[in-house]
Amino acid sequence: MKVGSLVKYVGSAAMYRDRVGVVTQTYGFIESERLDSALVHFVGLEGKGRDAPGPAGPPGDGLHPMHFSEIEVVNAPDVPIF
């Protein structure tokens, strides 16, 4: 998993199910040296879900924090065409 990877959500939250996004940043949630999470941009979900306004103010940047176990890298043929 690296910045620029095309990923599909495979976790259990219905809002993100089968969504495809792009990794914009990877980071370690517990230990900064051990990468285990990513910020993923999902088109159309700006300001919703994990990007929704919180007590610290409205992020609204379209970046959703995801653990690596919730997303998997996909190849172009695996991406649905609408």
URNORHU-V196616 format. One record per residue. SS is DSSP state (helix for helix, strand for strand, loop for the rest). PHI is phi in whole degrees, -180 to 180 (none if undefined). NEAR is the number of other C-alpha atoms within 10 Angstrom. Layout:
ss=SS phi=PHI near=NEAR
ss=SS phi=PHI near=NEAR
This chain:
ss=loop phi=none near=17
ss=loop phi=-148 near=13
ss=loop phi=-59 near=13
ss=loop phi=97 near=12
ss=loop phi=-68 near=17
ss=strand phi=-86 near=21
ss=strand phi=-128 near=24
ss=strand phi=-117 near=23
ss=strand phi=-76 near=24
ss=loop phi=-124 near=17
ss=loop phi=-77 near=16
ss=loop phi=-102 near=9
ss=loop phi=-70 near=10
ss=loop phi=-60 near=10
ss=loop phi=-60 near=11
ss=loop phi=-96 near=17
ss=loop phi=-52 near=12
ss=loop phi=64 near=15
ss=loop phi=-78 near=17
ss=strand phi=-115 near=22
ss=strand phi=-143 near=23
ss=strand phi=-121 near=20
ss=strand phi=-73 near=24
ss=strand phi=-107 near=16
ss=strand phi=-162 near=17
ss=strand phi=-115 near=20
ss=strand phi=-159 near=16
ss=loop phi=-99 near=13
ss=loop phi=-73 near=14
ss=loop phi=-91 near=10
ss=loop phi=-117 near=9
ss=loop phi=-64 near=9
ss=loop phi=-80 near=9
ss=loop phi=-105 near=11
ss=loop phi=-68 near=16
ss=loop phi=-143 near=17
ss=strand phi=-143 near=21
ss=strand phi=-147 near=25
ss=strand phi=-95 near=19
ss=strand phi=-119 near=27
ss=strand phi=-95 near=22
ss=loop phi=-110 near=20
ss=loop phi=-63 near=12
ss=loop phi=89 near=8
ss=loop phi=-112 near=19
ss=loop phi=-64 near=17
ss=loop phi=78 near=16
ss=loop phi=-121 near=16
ss=helix phi=60 near=15
ss=helix phi=-74 near=16
ss=helix phi=-98 near=19
ss=loop phi=-67 near=17
ss=loop phi=-58 near=13
ss=strand phi=-126 near=9
ss=loop phi=-63 near=5
ss=loop phi=-85 near=6
ss=strand phi=118 near=8
ss=loop phi=-82 near=11
ss=loop phi=-71 near=16
ss=loop phi=57 near=15
ss=loop phi=-92 near=13
ss=loop phi=82 near=20
ss=strand phi=-98 near=26
ss=strand phi=-112 near=23
ss=strand phi=-70 near=19
ss=strand phi=-135 near=18
ss=strand phi=-80 near=17
ss=helix phi=-56 near=18
ss=helix phi=-72 near=11
ss=helix phi=-93 near=16
ss=strand phi=-133 near=23
ss=strand phi=-136 near=16
ss=strand phi=-71 near=18
ss=loop phi=-120 near=15
ss=loop phi=-97 near=11
ss=helix phi=-53 near=8
ss=helix phi=-65 near=7
ss=helix phi=-84 near=10
ss=loop phi=-86 near=14
ss=loop phi=-69 near=9
ss=loop phi=-107 near=5
ss=loop phi=-104 near=3
